[in-house]
Amino acid sequence: MPFVTTLTLQSGDRDVLERVAGEIKERAERKGVELRGPHAASPTQYRVPSAKRLADDGRRFSSWNYTVYTRTMEVVGYDEFAREMAGRSLPAGVHLGVDVERVSAPGSR
């Protein structure tokens, strides 16, 4: 039964995220790895309030707003490649999440 490894890359810097996702895709193509993606999700906007003092007296600075961009890729089989990608060092500000799922063929247990 093959495994499907989902790699989820997130960053606030879209250019760096695209470069990292492109490098993974190019490496997969060179090695003949079945890779689906990268798939882009809608950017997520965050707004973080910031108090002027530690004691919350109601005075605030302007909220800090930022955007997080997400790309997902699925590696079908090729466990060694998925392990290599999950263990590689990434640029600062890029977060990698890994999810592994066992896939069974229809009709098998």
MOPAC internal coordinates of N, CA, C and O (Angstrom, degrees):
PM7 1SCF
backbone

  N    0.0000 0     0.00 0     0.00 0    0    0    0
  C    1.4416 1     0.00 0     0.00 0    1    0    0
  C    1.5285 1   108.99 1     0.00 0    2    1    0
  O    1.2310 1   120.79 1   -55.39 1    3    2    1
  N    1.3217 1   116.10 1   124.61 1    3    2    1
  C    1.4655 1   118.35 1  -179.08 1    5    3    2
  C    1.5289 1   111.36 1   -76.46 1    6    5    3
  O    1.2310 1   122.02 1   -19.11 1    7    6    5
  N    1.2982 1   113.73 1   160.89 1    7    6    5
  C    1.4510 1   121.37 1   175.21 1    9    7    6
  C    1.5205 1   108.31 1  -108.29 1   10    9    7
  O    1.2310 1   120.82 1   -34.91 1   11   10    9
  N    1.3292 1   116.03 1   145.09 1   11   10    9
  C    1.4556 1   121.75 1   172.34 1   13   11   10
  C    1.5229 1   106.13 1  -112.50 1   14   13   11
  O    1.2310 1   121.10 1   -60.42 1   15   14   13
  N    1.3259 1   115.50 1   119.58 1   15   14   13
  C    1.4591 1   121.38 1   179.42 1   17   15   14
  C    1.5207 1   108.10 1  -103.89 1   18   17   15
  O    1.2310 1   120.78 1   -60.16 1   19   18   17
  N    1.3202 1   116.12 1   119.84 1   19   18   17
  C    1.4597 1   121.19 1   178.36 1   21   19   18
  C    1.5227 1   108.54 1   -97.88 1   22   21   19
  O    1.2310 1   121.03 1   -58.97 1   23   22   21
  N    1.3206 1   115.64 1   121.03 1   23   22   21
  C    1.4554 1   122.44 1   176.81 1   25   23   22
  C    1.5276 1   107.44 1  -101.53 1   26   25   23
  O    1.2310 1   120.12 1   -56.70 1   27   26   25
  N    1.3235 1   117.37 1   123.30 1   27   26   25
  C    1.4587 1   122.47 1   178.89 1   29   27   26
  C    1.5158 1   108.30 1  -115.04 1   30   29   27
  O    1.2310 1   120.94 1   -65.68 1   31   30   29
  N    1.3218 1   115.80 1   114.32 1   31   30   29
  C    1.4627 1   122.26 1   179.03 1   33   31   30
  C    1.5229 1   108.67 1  -102.49 1   34   33   31
  O    1.2310 1   120.42 1   -46.18 1   35   34   33
  N    1.3442 1   116.80 1   133.82 1   35   34   33
  C    1.4474 1   121.42 1   177.68 1   37   35   34
  C    1.5172 1   109.68 1  -134.38 1   38   37   35
  O    1.2310 1   121.18 1   -36.78 1   39   38   37
  N    1.3500 1   115.35 1   143.22 1   39   38   37
  C    1.4616 1   120.40 1   178.20 1   41   39   38
  C    1.5218 1   109.34 1  -163.51 1   42   41   39
  O    1.2310 1   121.27 1   -23.14 1   43   42   41
  N    1.3024 1   115.18 1   156.86 1   43   42   41
  C    1.4526 1   121.09 1   173.20 1   45   43   42
  C    1.5186 1   111.87 1   -87.10 1   46   45   43
  O    1.2310 1   120.40 1   171.51 1   47   46   45
  N    1.3243 1   116.84 1    -8.49 1   47   46   45
  C    1.4649 1   122.79 1   179.97 1   49   47   46
  C    1.5273 1   108.32 1  -108.74 1   50   49   47
  O    1.2310 1   120.58 1   -77.89 1   51   50   49
  N    1.3103 1   116.50 1   102.11 1   51   50   49
  C    1.4715 1   120.50 1  -174.94 1   53   51   50
  C    1.5270 1   112.57 1   -62.91 1   54   53   51
  O    1.2310 1   119.74 1   141.64 1   55   54   53
  N    1.3367 1   118.11 1   -38.36 1   55   54   53
  C    1.4621 1   120.81 1  -178.56 1   57   55   54
  C    1.5323 1   111.44 1   -63.44 1   58   57   55
  O    1.2310 1   120.51 1   135.53 1   59   58   57
  N    1.3245 1   116.64 1   -44.47 1   59   58   57
  C    1.4669 1   120.19 1   179.04 1   61   59   58
  C    1.5209 1   109.68 1   -65.74 1   62   61   59
  O    1.2310 1   120.19 1   139.03 1   63   62   61
  N    1.3325 1   117.24 1   -40.97 1   63   62   61
  C    1.4604 1   121.33 1   179.38 1   65   63   62
  C    1.5271 1   110.64 1   -60.81 1   66   65   63
  O    1.2310 1   120.28 1   135.17 1   67   66   65
  N    1.3296 1   117.07 1   -44.83 1   67   66   65
  C    1.4696 1   121.03 1   179.32 1   69   67   66
  C    1.5306 1   111.03 1   -63.30 1   70   69   67
  O    1.2310 1   120.71 1   141.01 1   71   70   69
  N    1.3272 1   116.25 1   -38.99 1   71   70   69
  C    1.4665 1   119.84 1   179.32 1   73   71   70
  C    1.5264 1   111.02 1   -64.39 1   74   73   71
  O    1.2310 1   119.99 1   134.50 1   75   74   73
  N    1.3297 1   117.62 1   -45.50 1   75   74   73
  C    1.4626 1   121.60 1  -179.51 1   77   75   74
  C    1.5306 1   110.33 1   -64.73 1   78   77   75
  O    1.2310 1   120.20 1   134.93 1   79   78   77
  N    1.3352 1   117.23 1   -45.07 1   79   78   77
  C    1.4669 1   120.60 1   178.76 1   81   79   78
  C    1.5312 1   110.58 1   -62.31 1   82   81   79
  O    1.2310 1   120.38 1   140.06 1   83   82   81
  N    1.3339 1   116.88 1   -39.94 1   83   82   81
  C    1.4641 1   120.82 1   177.73 1   85   83   82
  C    1.5192 1   112.70 1   -64.51 1   86   85   83
  O    1.2310 1   120.61 1   140.91 1   87   86   85
  N    1.3371 1   116.44 1   -39.09 1   87   86   85
  C    1.4738 1   119.88 1   177.94 1   89   87   86
  C    1.5202 1   111.19 1   -63.81 1   90   89   87
  O    1.2310 1   120.27 1   138.12 1   91   90   89
  N    1.3270 1   117.09 1   -41.88 1   91   90   89
  C    1.4659 1   120.35 1   178.33 1   93   91   90
  C    1.5233 1   110.26 1   -63.62 1   94   93   91
  O    1.2310 1   120.32 1   136.86 1   95   94   93
  N    1.3288 1   117.00 1   -43.14 1   95   94   93
  C    1.4641 1   121.27 1   179.84 1   97   95   94
  C    1.5316 1   110.97 1   -63.26 1   98   97   95
  O    1.2310 1   120.19 1   135.35 1   99   98   97
  N    1.3311 1   117.24 1   -44.65 1   99   98   97
  C    1.4712 1   120.57 1   178.98 1  101   99   98
  C    1.5178 1   111.41 1   -61.98 1  102  101   99
  O    1.2310 1   120.33 1   137.09 1  103  102  101
  N    1.3210 1   116.97 1   -42.91 1  103  102  101
  C    1.4615 1   120.96 1   179.34 1  105  103  102
  C    1.5242 1   110.82 1   -63.36 1  106  105  103
  O    1.2310 1   120.15 1   140.41 1  107  106  105
  N    1.3272 1   117.31 1   -39.59 1  107  106  105
  C    1.4670 1   121.12 1   177.84 1  109  107  106
  C    1.5270 1   110.67 1   -64.35 1  110  109  107
  O    1.2310 1   120.26 1   138.04 1  111  110  109
  N    1.3171 1   117.10 1   -41.96 1  111  110  109
  C    1.4644 1   120.67 1   179.74 1  113  111  110
  C    1.5240 1   111.18 1   -63.54 1  114  113  111
  O    1.2310 1   120.26 1   139.02 1  115  114  113
  N    1.3346 1   117.11 1   -40.98 1  115  114  113
  C    1.4675 1   120.61 1   179.57 1  117  115  114
  C    1.5209 1   111.84 1   -64.57 1  118  117  115
  O    1.2310 1   120.33 1   145.66 1  119  118  117
  N    1.3382 1   116.97 1   -34.34 1  119  118  117
  C    1.4636 1   120.99 1  -177.05 1  121  119  118
  C    1.5269 1   112.69 1   -92.00 1  122  121  119
  O    1.2310 1   120.02 1   176.83 1  123  122  121
  N    1.3347 1   117.57 1    -3.17 1  123  122  121
  C    1.4615 1   120.76 1   179.45 1  125  123  122
  C    1.5204 1   113.30 1    74.19 1  126  125  123
  O    1.2310 1   120.56 1  -152.08 1  127  126  125
  N    1.3081 1   116.54 1    27.92 1  127  126  125
  C    1.4611 1   122.37 1  -178.51 1  129  127  126
  C    1.5214 1   109.55 1   -84.72 1  130  129  127
  O    1.2310 1   120.50 1   -42.26 1  131  130  129
  N    1.3504 1   116.65 1   137.74 1  131  130  129
  C    1.4609 1   120.40 1   175.34 1  133  131  130
  C    1.5198 1   108.64 1   -76.74 1  134  133  131
  O    1.2310 1   121.12 1   -69.95 1  135  134  133
  N    1.3324 1   115.46 1   110.05 1  135  134  133
  C    1.4623 1   122.07 1  -177.40 1  137  135  134
  C    1.5182 1   108.07 1  -126.92 1  138  137  135
  O    1.2310 1   120.98 1   -52.19 1  139  138  137
  N    1.3091 1   115.73 1   127.81 1  139  138  137
  C    1.4680 1   120.89 1   175.51 1  141  139  138
  C    1.5184 1   107.79 1  -104.59 1  142  141  139
  O    1.2310 1   120.56 1   -54.17 1  143  142  141
  N    1.3050 1   116.54 1   125.83 1  143  142  141
  C    1.4577 1   119.73 1   179.14 1  145  143  142
  C    1.5064 1   110.47 1   116.42 1  146  145  143
  O    1.2310 1   119.43 1     9.91 1  147  146  145
  N    1.2788 1   118.70 1  -170.09 1  147  146  145
  C    1.4617 1   127.82 1     7.89 1  149  147  146
  C    1.5326 1   112.67 1   -75.59 1  150  149  147
  O    1.2310 1   121.85 1   -40.71 1  151  150  149
  N    1.3360 1   114.06 1   139.29 1  151  150  149
  C    1.4583 1   121.90 1   177.18 1  153  151  150
  C    1.5258 1   107.98 1  -102.42 1  154  153  151
  O    1.2310 1   120.89 1   -47.86 1  155  154  153
  N    1.3181 1   115.90 1   132.14 1  155  154  153
  C    1.4678 1   120.60 1   179.84 1  157  155  154
  C    1.5254 1   109.86 1   -93.73 1  158  157  155
  O    1.2310 1   120.86 1   -47.71 1  159  158  157
  N    1.3153 1   115.97 1   132.29 1  159  158  157
  C    1.4617 1   121.27 1   172.23 1  161  159  158
  C    1.5245 1   107.57 1   -97.45 1  162  161  159
  O    1.2310 1   120.67 1   -18.84 1  163  162  161
  N    1.3115 1   116.33 1   161.16 1  163  162  161
  C    1.4637 1   119.52 1   176.56 1  165  163  162
  C    1.5191 1   109.25 1   -61.63 1  166  165  163
  O    1.2310 1   119.81 1   -41.11 1  167  166  165
  N    1.3265 1   117.97 1   138.89 1  167  166  165
  C    1.4707 1   120.01 1   178.23 1  169  167  166
  C    1.5307 1   110.30 1   -60.87 1  170  169  167
  O    1.2310 1   120.94 1   -34.99 1  171  170  169
  N    1.3122 1   115.82 1   145.01 1  171  170  169
  C    1.4576 1   121.92 1   177.98 1  173  171  170
  C    1.5241 1   108.81 1  -104.34 1  174  173  171
  O    1.2310 1   120.86 1   -52.49 1  175  174  173
  N    1.3219 1   115.95 1   127.51 1  175  174  173
  C    1.4613 1   122.12 1   179.79 1  177  175  174
  C    1.5249 1   109.01 1   -96.41 1  178  177  175
  O    1.2310 1   120.30 1   -47.50 1  179  178  177
  N    1.3152 1   117.02 1   132.50 1  179  178  177
  C    1.4581 1   121.86 1   177.13 1  181  179  178
  C    1.5177 1   109.06 1  -120.76 1  182  181  179
  O    1.2310 1   121.22 1   -33.65 1  183  182  181
  N    1.3178 1   115.28 1   146.35 1  183  182  181
  C    1.4648 1   122.37 1   177.98 1  185  183  182
  C    1.5239 1   106.36 1  -131.64 1  186  185  183
  O    1.2310 1   121.05 1   -59.43 1  187  186  185
  N    1.3284 1   115.60 1   120.57 1  187  186  185
  C    1.4568 1   121.23 1  -175.91 1  189  187  186
  C    1.5301 1   108.82 1  -116.14 1  190  189  187
  O    1.2310 1   119.98 1   -62.37 1  191  190  189
  N    1.3458 1   117.63 1   117.63 1  191  190  189
  C    1.4586 1   119.35 1   177.18 1  193  191  190
  C    1.5281 1   110.18 1   -72.18 1  194  193  191
  O    1.2310 1   120.76 1   -26.84 1  195  194  193
  N    1.3114 1   116.15 1   153.16 1  195  194  193
  C    1.4552 1   120.76 1  -177.63 1  197  195  194
  C    1.5306 1   109.73 1  -136.25 1  198  197  195
  O    1.2310 1   120.91 1   -64.46 1  199  198  197
  N    1.3429 1   115.87 1   115.54 1  199  198  197
  C    1.4612 1   120.90 1   179.69 1  201  199  198
  C    1.5280 1   109.78 1   -78.22 1  202  201  199
  O    1.2310 1   120.40 1   -30.94 1  203  202  201
  N    1.3306 1   116.84 1   149.06 1  203  202  201
  C    1.4603 1   121.31 1   179.23 1  205  203  202
  C    1.5205 1   111.77 1   -77.22 1  206  205  203
  O    1.2310 1   120.37 1   154.01 1  207  206  205
  N    1.3068 1   116.90 1   -25.99 1  207  206  205
  C    1.4625 1   121.25 1  -179.17 1  209  207  206
  C    1.5110 1   109.61 1  -130.98 1  210  209  207
  O    1.2310 1   120.84 1   -21.08 1  211  210  209
  N    1.3197 1   115.99 1   158.92 1  211  210  209
  C    1.4540 1   121.03 1   177.74 1  213  211  210
  C    1.5233 1   110.80 1   -62.35 1  214  213  211
  O    1.2310 1   120.74 1   136.11 1  215  214  213
  N    1.3306 1   116.19 1   -43.89 1  215  214  213
  C    1.4556 1   120.41 1   175.27 1  217  215  214
  C    1.5261 1   107.02 1   -76.73 1  218  217  215
  O    1.2310 1   120.32 1   -55.54 1  219  218  217
  N    1.3017 1   116.99 1   124.46 1  219  218  217
  C    1.4623 1   120.63 1  -175.53 1  221  219  218
  C    1.5235 1   109.95 1   -75.10 1  222  221  219
  O    1.2310 1   120.99 1   -84.60 1  223  222  221
  N    1.3221 1   115.70 1    95.40 1  223  222  221
  C    1.4627 1   120.31 1   178.41 1  225  223  222
  C    1.5330 1   110.94 1  -101.55 1  226  225  223
  O    1.2310 1   120.58 1  -167.76 1  227  226  225
  N    1.3184 1   116.49 1    12.24 1  227  226  225
  C    1.4593 1   121.18 1   176.97 1  229  227  226
  C    1.5148 1   114.88 1    91.85 1  230  229  227
  O    1.2310 1   120.04 1   165.51 1  231  230  229
  N    1.3412 1   117.52 1   -14.49 1  231  230  229
  C    1.4644 1   119.04 1   179.80 1  233  231  230
  C    1.5264 1   108.78 1   -81.23 1  234  233  231
  O    1.2310 1   120.79 1   -44.12 1  235  234  233
  N    1.3134 1   116.09 1   135.88 1  235  234  233
  C    1.4596 1   120.47 1  -174.83 1  237  235  234
  C    1.5188 1   111.14 1  -136.49 1  238  237  235
  O    1.2310 1   121.65 1   -29.21 1  239  238  237
  N    1.3393 1   114.45 1   150.79 1  239  238  237
  C    1.4590 1   121.23 1   166.65 1  241  239  238
  C    1.5114 1   106.94 1   -81.00 1  242  241  239
  O    1.2310 1   120.56 1    -7.44 1  243  242  241
  N    1.3117 1   116.54 1   172.56 1  243  242  241
  C    1.4618 1   119.88 1   172.57 1  245  243  242
  C    1.5219 1   108.52 1   -61.60 1  246  245  243
  O    1.2310 1   120.59 1   -34.17 1  247  246  245
  N    1.3254 1   116.48 1   145.83 1  247  246  245
  C    1.4605 1   120.18 1   179.55 1  249  247  246
  C    1.5183 1   110.24 1   -64.98 1  250  249  247
  O    1.2310 1   121.30 1   -29.75 1  251  250  249
  N    1.3143 1   115.11 1   150.25 1  251  250  249
  C    1.4565 1   122.88 1   177.27 1  253  251  250
  C    1.5188 1   106.84 1   -92.84 1  254  253  251
  O    1.2310 1   120.04 1   -59.89 1  255  254  253
  N    1.3141 1   117.54 1   120.11 1  255  254  253
  C    1.4621 1   122.65 1  -178.81 1  257  255  254
  C    1.5213 1   109.30 1  -110.34 1  258  257  255
  O    1.2310 1   120.91 1   -42.46 1  259  258  257
  N    1.3307 1   115.87 1   137.54 1  259  258  257
  C    1.4605 1   119.36 1   176.09 1  261  259  258
  C    1.5218 1   110.24 1  -151.63 1  262  261  259
  O    1.2310 1   121.12 1   -18.49 1  263  262  261
  N    1.3180 1   115.46 1   161.51 1  263  262  261
  C    1.4552 1   123.27 1  -176.94 1  265  263  262
  C    1.5184 1   108.97 1  -118.98 1  266  265  263
  O    1.2310 1   120.79 1   -39.99 1  267  266  265
  N    1.3431 1   116.09 1   140.01 1  267  266  265
  C    1.4577 1   121.76 1   175.57 1  269  267  266
  C    1.5286 1   107.68 1  -117.03 1  270  269  267
  O    1.2310 1   121.09 1   -52.29 1  271  270  269
  N    1.3320 1   115.52 1   127.71 1  271  270  269
  C    1.4561 1   122.94 1   178.80 1  273  271  270
  C    1.5236 1   108.96 1  -102.60 1  274  273  271
  O    1.2310 1   120.38 1   -36.01 1  275  274  273
  N    1.3412 1   116.89 1   143.99 1  275  274  273
  C    1.4662 1   121.56 1  -175.91 1  277  275  274
  C    1.5225 1   110.30 1  -130.50 1  278  277  275
  O    1.2310 1   121.09 1   -41.85 1  279  278  277
  N    1.3343 1   115.52 1   138.15 1  279  278  277
  C    1.4669 1   123.12 1   172.45 1  281  279  278
  C    1.5206 1   107.46 1  -130.51 1  282  281  279
  O    1.2310 1   120.29 1   -44.73 1  283  282  281
  N    1.3376 1   117.06 1   135.27 1  283  282  281
  C    1.4638 1   120.64 1   176.40 1  285  283  282
  C    1.5177 1   109.70 1  -120.58 1  286  285  283
  O    1.2310 1   121.28 1   -32.79 1  287  286  285
  N    1.3268 1   115.15 1   147.21 1  287  286  285
  C    1.4634 1   122.81 1   177.91 1  289  287  286
  C    1.5157 1   107.90 1  -139.82 1  290  289  287
  O    1.2310 1   120.29 1   -36.41 1  291  290  289
  N    1.3304 1   117.04 1   143.59 1  291  290  289
  C    1.4523 1   121.59 1   176.72 1  293  291  290
  C    1.5195 1   109.30 1  -114.85 1  294  293  291
  O    1.2310 1   121.07 1   -52.35 1  295  294  293
  N    1.3209 1   115.56 1   127.65 1  295  294  293
  C    1.4648 1   122.63 1   175.19 1  297  295  294
  C    1.5235 1   106.14 1  -102.68 1  298  297  295
  O    1.2310 1   120.38 1   -61.29 1  299  298  297
  N    1.3351 1   116.88 1   118.71 1  299  298  297
  C    1.4556 1   121.31 1  -178.34 1  301  299  298
  C    1.5248 1   108.13 1   -98.14 1  302  301  299
  O    1.2310 1   120.87 1   -62.54 1  303  302  301
  N    1.3531 1   115.95 1   117.46 1  303  302  301
  C    1.4627 1   119.91 1  -174.63 1  305  303  302
  C    1.5238 1   108.21 1    70.06 1  306  305  303
  O    1.2310 1   120.16 1    33.72 1  307  306  305
  N    1.3024 1   117.30 1  -146.28 1  307  306  305
  C    1.4717 1   122.72 1   175.54 1  309  307  306
  C    1.5295 1   112.19 1    44.78 1  310  309  307
  O    1.2310 1   121.52 1  -125.82 1  311  310  309
  N    1.3366 1   114.69 1    54.18 1  311  310  309
  C    1.4620 1   121.44 1  -176.15 1  313  311  310
  C    1.5267 1   112.25 1   -57.67 1  314  313  311
  O    1.2310 1   120.05 1   141.96 1  315  314  313
  N    1.3228 1   117.50 1   -38.04 1  315  314  313
  C    1.4642 1   120.44 1  -178.77 1  317  315  314
  C    1.5293 1   111.05 1   -64.48 1  318  317  315
  O    1.2310 1   120.29 1   138.25 1  319  318  317
  N    1.3278 1   117.05 1   -41.75 1  319  318  317
  C    1.4639 1   120.64 1   177.40 1  321  319  318
  C    1.5278 1   110.35 1   -62.96 1  322  321  319
  O    1.2310 1   120.32 1   135.01 1  323  322  321
  N    1.3301 1   117.00 1   -44.99 1  323  322  321
  C    1.4671 1   120.93 1   179.78 1  325  323  322
  C    1.5266 1   110.34 1   -61.52 1  326  325  323
  O    1.2310 1   120.18 1   138.72 1  327  326  325
  N    1.3209 1   117.27 1   -41.28 1  327  326  325
  C    1.4690 1   121.57 1   178.75 1  329  327  326
  C    1.5306 1   110.40 1   -63.95 1  330  329  327
  O    1.2310 1   121.00 1   139.02 1  331  330  329
  N    1.3393 1   115.70 1   -40.98 1  331  330  329
  C    1.4675 1   120.63 1   179.15 1  333  331  330
  C    1.5306 1   111.06 1   -63.36 1  334  333  331
  O    1.2310 1   120.17 1   137.30 1  335  334  333
  N    1.3294 1   117.28 1   -42.70 1  335  334  333
  C    1.4650 1   120.82 1  -179.93 1  337  335  334
  C    1.5254 1   111.13 1   -68.57 1  338  337  335
  O    1.2310 1   120.13 1   141.86 1  339  338  337
  N    1.3205 1   117.35 1   -38.14 1  339  338  337
  C    1.4671 1   121.16 1   179.87 1  341  339  338
  C    1.5210 1   111.63 1   -68.25 1  342  341  339
  O    1.2310 1   120.08 1   152.59 1  343  342  341
  N    1.3229 1   117.46 1   -27.41 1  343  342  341
  C    1.4538 1   121.03 1  -177.24 1  345  343  342
  C    1.5100 1   114.97 1   -95.21 1  346  345  343
  O    1.2310 1   119.88 1   175.77 1  347  346  345
  N    1.3080 1   117.83 1    -4.23 1  347  346  345
  C    1.4741 1   119.98 1  -176.95 1  349  347  346
  C    1.5173 1   110.79 1   -73.71 1  350  349  347
  O    1.2310 1   121.02 1   -25.00 1  351  350  349
  N    1.3209 1   115.65 1   155.00 1  351  350  349
  C    1.4648 1   119.58 1   177.21 1  353  351  350
  C    1.5231 1   108.15 1   -82.13 1  354  353  351
  O    1.2310 1   121.43 1   -37.12 1  355  354  353
  N    1.3084 1   114.87 1   142.88 1  355  354  353
  C    1.4584 1   121.60 1  -177.34 1  357  355  354
  C    1.5199 1   109.98 1  -117.50 1  358  357  355
  O    1.2310 1   120.29 1   -22.34 1  359  358  357
  N    1.3255 1   117.04 1   157.66 1  359  358  357
  C    1.4606 1   119.69 1   176.43 1  361  359  358
  C    1.5314 1   110.64 1   -60.58 1  362  361  359
  O    1.2310 1   120.89 1   -25.81 1  363  362  361
  N    1.3097 1   115.90 1   154.19 1  363  362  361
  C    1.4655 1   120.41 1   176.88 1  365  363  362
  C    1.5279 1   109.22 1   -57.57 1  366  365  363
  O    1.2310 1   120.69 1   -41.67 1  367  366  365
  N    1.3068 1   116.28 1   138.33 1  367  366  365
  C    1.4566 1   120.69 1   178.27 1  369  367  366
  C    1.5117 1   114.60 1    90.84 1  370  369  367
  O    1.2310 1   119.78 1   178.26 1  371  370  369
  N    1.3423 1   118.02 1    -1.74 1  371  370  369
  C    1.4603 1   120.82 1   177.06 1  373  371  370
  C    1.5227 1   107.63 1  -109.56 1  374  373  371
  O    1.2310 1   120.72 1   -54.26 1  375  374  373
  N    1.3227 1   116.22 1   125.74 1  375  374  373
  C    1.4656 1   122.03 1  -179.39 1  377  375  374
  C    1.5231 1   108.68 1  -109.13 1  378  377  375
  O    1.2310 1   120.83 1   -42.60 1  379  378  377
  N    1.3263 1   116.03 1   137.40 1  379  378  377
  C    1.4653 1   121.57 1   179.24 1  381  379  378
  C    1.5110 1   109.56 1  -117.49 1  382  381  379
  O    1.2310 1   120.75 1   -54.43 1  383  382  381
  N    1.3252 1   116.17 1   125.57 1  383  382  381
  C    1.4570 1   122.72 1   172.64 1  385  383  382
  C    1.5178 1   108.32 1  -110.07 1  386  385  383
  O    1.2310 1   120.33 1   -38.35 1  387  386  385
  N    1.3361 1   116.97 1   141.65 1  387  386  385
  C    1.4607 1   121.49 1  -177.81 1  389  387  386
  C    1.5227 1   108.86 1  -126.33 1  390  389  387
  O    1.2310 1   120.78 1   -47.93 1  391  390  389
  N    1.3354 1   116.11 1   132.07 1  391  390  389
  C    1.4550 1   122.03 1   176.70 1  393  391  390
  C    1.5254 1   107.17 1  -130.79 1  394  393  391
  O    1.2310 1   120.29 1   -51.80 1  395  394  393
  N    1.3272 1   117.06 1   128.20 1  395  394  393
  C    1.4591 1   121.80 1  -179.06 1  397  395  394
  C    1.5216 1   108.71 1  -114.18 1  398  397  395
  O    1.2310 1   121.00 1   -49.09 1  399  398  397
  N    1.3382 1   115.69 1   130.91 1  399  398  397
  C    1.4575 1   121.34 1  -179.31 1  401  399  398
  C    1.5220 1   109.12 1  -131.18 1  402  401  399
  O    1.2310 1   120.75 1   -46.46 1  403  402  401
  N    1.3252 1   116.17 1   133.54 1  403  402  401
  C    1.4650 1   120.79 1   175.67 1  405  403  402
  C    1.5210 1   107.67 1   -84.50 1  406  405  403
  O    1.2310 1   120.93 1   -50.28 1  407  406  405
  N    1.3182 1   115.83 1   129.72 1  407  406  405
  C    1.4568 1   121.51 1  -178.87 1  409  407  406
  C    1.5272 1   108.09 1  -111.69 1  410  409  407
  O    1.2310 1   121.28 1   -52.06 1  411  410  409
  N    1.3263 1   115.16 1   127.94 1  411  410  409
  C    1.4615 1   118.35 1   177.99 1  413  411  410
  C    1.5266 1   109.35 1  -106.36 1  414  413  411
  O    1.2310 1   121.28 1   -28.28 1  415  414  413
  N    1.2962 1   115.16 1   151.72 1  415  414  413
  C    1.4602 1   120.88 1   179.12 1  417  415  414
  C    1.5252 1   108.47 1   -72.33 1  418  417  415
  O    1.2310 1   120.19 1   -30.46 1  419  418  417
  N    1.3448 1   117.23 1   149.54 1  419  418  417
  C    1.4677 1   119.77 1   178.42 1  421  419  418
  C    1.5344 1   110.66 1   -57.65 1  422  421  419
  O    1.2310 1   121.06 1   -45.12 1  423  422  421
  N    1.3261 1   115.57 1   134.88 1  423  422  421
  C    1.4525 1   120.23 1   179.16 1  425  423  422
  C    1.5003 1   115.13 1    88.52 1  426  425  423
  O    1.2310 1   119.28 1   169.57 1  427  426  425
  N    1.3359 1   118.98 1   -10.43 1  427  426  425
  C    1.4605 1   120.74 1   178.12 1  429  427  426
  C    1.5232 1   109.61 1   -96.66 1  430  429  427
  O    1.2310 1   120.73 1   -17.45 1  431  430  429
  N    1.3057 1   116.22 1   162.55 1  431  430  429
  C    1.4671 1   120.25 1  -179.02 1  433  431  430
  C    1.4700 1   111.29 1  -104.13 1  434  433  431
  O    1.2310 1   120.10 1   180.00 1  435  434  433

